[in-house]
Amino acid sequence: MQEAAVAIRTLIPKARASFGSKQVRDDHKVVAKRLESFGALFESVPVPPAHKNSHAKRVLALSLLAQSAGELGSFLDTGVDDTANDAVISLSEALKALQEAEQTYRSERS
């Protein structure tokens, strides 16, 4: 998921700088598909009880990343700068949630 977050972080300024770029749209589709795949994986793999809390935080992070990708997609469709700003905010929240999930996972393992 970290890789998807980095990809979104990279795509937002590219989308603003070159609105309508086919390459940015194609890259966005790849990231959005990757996030969908993570969602399917999270739904299909059972979570050990000991890692329930970190998993919930990871699911939240994934949801926020998907929200950010959706907002970026809206920006790519409309050019409305507020949607790009929303994508940045959602991405920031996703990164925080990812960090919290990793910290929780480490504490669950000790």
Number of C-alpha atoms within 10 A of each C-alpha: 17 14 10 19 24 13 16 24 17 12 19 22 13 14 22 17 10 12 16 15 13 11 12 19 18 11 14 23 14 14 23 22 14 16 20 15 12 15 15 11 11 15 11 9 8 9 14 8 8 11 16 15 15 22 19 14 21 23 20 17 27 25 18 23 29 26 19 29 30 19 22 28 21 17 23 23 12 12 16 11 14 12 19 24 16 17 27 20 15 22 24 18 17 27 19 14 23 24 16 16 22 16 12 18 19 12 11 13 8 5
